[in-house]
Structures are given as structure tokens and as C-alpha cells.
Amino acid sequence: MRAFGTLLKTELRLSLRSIDMLLFAVFMPVVVLVVVGLIYGGANADSGMIQETFGAFLAIGICAVGLMGLPLTLAEYRHRKVLKRLQVTPMHPALLLAVQLVTQAIVCTISAVLVVAVAVLTFGYRIEGSITALLASFVLVMISIFAIGLVVASTARDVKRAGMIASVLYFPMLIFSGTTIPFPVFPEMVQRAAAILPLRHGIQLLTAASSGTSLASMGPQILVLTGIAVVGIAVSVKTFRWDMDSSR
């Protein structure tokens, strides 16, 4: 536990010092929330667009961390031989992965707390659903998106490829899932095409949980996200490379 705590402090410090992480995972969700709130809702945002798309603001941080921060960090560690060195030390390499996952989860949580605080204090937003249901939904969405990021980290042989794959996944989800642009303003054709995106299912689940909609009606979204989490973790474990030159 001492080794875990020491590594966690180091990784968390590095993450919070990263300009990209702070900009896209922590500050960007708040900026998007404020812009949407001012345009569509103003002081009455609790009955306007923020109420309808609240899950999207929570999902921005998850998307940035899971699809960019997590895979690129692990790919960089592999490139710099950090993973290879740890593999031959008494400390089990899985400890680094556990610390990395907890670190990224903390960053996502910080982002979510800021979003909720700004929504409540600035726009008078109120979470109408169960806090427990919202937390459970948040964890499920986070795990499923992290699983996708782990697949990228596991299968990409170098940092360049990891960056390319992560970008191909990140930007379409960020734009078309309803995070930066409210989903209802998209044409119907775009909405139908974007409905297959994993993050779209996550946003629907988060919005339902925050608005008090019964999660029983979110069965398809829960099944899709759970399936992505299970398959993604299984694939990443099967294909993970500690070294760029090795098959495992």
C-alpha cells in the first residue's frame, strides 16, 4: 500500500501538471457548460438545455481522459521503457496500471465535481435523480470509455500510432456525441449516425440518471456500455505489451 500511495501521488501530480489534461479534461467541460447555459438557459438553465444535456458535460472529462490521457500516457511509458524496467523489478507491473487507472479516475471525478458545482451555483441546476444512480452511471461510463483507451494503449506499437488511433476515436465522439454541441441541434440524419457512438450511450445514461428517469428504461444503454467494458478489458489484458519489441 505504501508503494501504491507513493506512485499515486507522483502520477496524480504529473497529470495535474499536464496543460493538455487540465485544458481538455478539467476546464473544457466547465467552459462548455457556461457557454451552453448562457446561450440556452441563462438563470433558468435548470429547465432548459442544461437539464436536457447535463450528462454531456460530465462526459467531456471522461472522453478526454479515457481516449487521450490514458492511452497516450501508457504508450509513452512503453516508449520510454518504463514498463520494461518495472517488469523485471520486484514491484509487479500491474501496480503501475492500477495506479494509472485510479489517477485518471480521480481526474475525471475532479472534472465532474467542478461541472456540478458550476451548474448548481451559477445556473441554479438541481439534480432531480438519485445521487446513487448518478454515481453508478458515472462509474459505468468511465469504465467503458477507459476500456476503449486501454485497447488503444495495448494494441498500438508506438506513441505515434497510439496518438493517431486516439485522435480518430476522440474527436468524432467529442463533436457528434453531444458534448461540445448539444445533440438536439444536430440534423436527424446526424443524430441517427451518432447514436452508435459509445459516448452517446454514456451521455444518455448520465442525463437520465441526473434527471430522475428510471434506469430500467436505459437497459439498452447499460448493456452496450457493460459489453464495451467487458470486451475492452478482456482485449487489453490479452494484447497488452510491456515492451514495444515484444508480443506481450
Sequence and secondary structure as in RCSB ss.txt:
>XXXX:A:sequence
MRAFGTLLKTELRLSLRSIDMLLFAVFMPVVVLVVVGLIYGGANADSGMIQETFGAFLAIGICAVGLMGLPLTLA
EYRHRKVLKRLQVTPMHPALLLAVQLVTQAIVCTISAVLVVAVAVLTFGYRIEGSITALLASFVLVMISIFAIGL
VVASTARDVKRAGMIASVLYFPMLIFSGTTIPFPVFPEMVQRAAAILPLRHGIQLLTAASSGTSLASMGPQILVL
TGIAVVGIAVSVKTFRWDMDSSR
>XXXX:A:secstr
 HHHHHHHHHHHHHHHH HHHIIIIIIHHHHHHHHHIIIIIGGGGGGSHHHHHHHHHHHHHHHHIIIIIHHHHHH
HHHHTTHHHHHHTSSS HHHHHHHHHHHHHHHHHHHHHHHHHHHHHHH     S HHHHHHHHHHHHHHHHHHHH
HHHHH SSHHHHHHHHHHHHHHHHHHTTSSS GGGS HHHHHHHTTSHHHHHHHHHHHHHHT  GGGGHHHHHHH
HHHHHHHHHHHHHH  SSTTS  
